[in-house]
Amino acid sequence: MPSLDAMIAVALAGLALSATPGPSMLYVLSRTVGQSRAAGLASALGLCLGGIVLAIATALGLAAVFEKSDWLEVALRYIGSAYLIWLGADMIRGAKAGAQVTLDVEKVQHKSLSSIVWQGAFVELLNPKTVLFFALFLPPFINVGDTQAVETSVTMQLLVLGALVPLTAIPSDLVVAYMGGTITKAMNREREMREHLAWAGGLILIGIALNLHLHIL
């Protein structure tokens, strides 16, 4: 199992990323406003399922890398940390401009709830940015331990931490699905709050990345 510190860090990073408007949030919002609250909840469920499948696939693939190549494991740790810093800096850099963008909900074709769940899963699975995120985000939080560490230990850490990422997105997706148009109006009205959220999320990501190597906390 991963350490408690690692799980807290991954959960915080996931919450920081999911709290700011992005493609997944807008997808859920479009379903809620364009069809129904149930459709929004179904789309949130689909995105979560797709994320969990990606987490499993990534865990199995990265576990083999950790087992066979020590230098690549170390490289992935530093690349992953740099990626977290880049994500955080990008959120901060685009905070003001992003806060000024008016959130618009696209029209959607009405579908059955089961179809929406599958569509949400495929949206997440086929998103190359999500695949890249899992591959680079997870390695810095893995504790390989001593040279006798078995592959199953690494795999379990990757599975648990990977599953935390889509699970931490559930609260914000549920709020969006439940409130629908109300939250759209609120977010368009409270532009300063959106900017502050982006700054806070970016600083959290950068802080987590630095703490991985400096052990500040």
Steps between C-alpha positions, in 0.01 A plus 500: 500500500618857439589719798241728654707803394493386138124442505437843654726667243331326207154579638593868542641515148188335360274743685708797383467389138130415516396822679576720200289495181627258237375273220363236739309753708354663187402157366303422817349848499386468138327172576328643808376820336442352156315188614441443872661475841498120471687529169761720670545243776528223241770690313692554826479127569628423151798734537585337832482149355721601208751650742511184710560285192785732400638480853505120483661493156760758604578313822564174319718667240704713741551209740690316227715810443578532871599133516727487197673836486634686805626798302168542319314488831719782634457695176121466520506631856675820393299534178179454699603764754588741219163425339319589825690830518415569135130430565501728801685779320263468203197535729648813658606648166153456353306586817401853406424428134307183588290685755386746232370226270123465504396139554256391231312171497484319168183342371498122528306222337276323749617146577408222740676507837691180422624650173615812684697292752682319219555823310653661809731203549618514139548878518742445789671193351563660162633828638878497435556770761344277766720207398810722518388636836477154657833388355688805632301580813523171689874403501624773741270368774613137483725362771702216353674429831801274513632284222288209620173683435266284296314611193160442661579765764570760231194392304278537807633850569438601140148355505399674821652837410371480142145428619515804731529735201155433344345453845608847613325647194164355610410777753541784250326300224207425731465867592505595132249228409266591785510880468522524121421844364514657847870425535565625145350839586689508830834420337446759227410756764779420748794540265734614776426184695585289195833679471574439867410131463740466208778668698434278802493185287821592321683576825382171650636303204836681509521455877431126474767459231762687703412312818564169325871585489552758775281324762379831641197336663 
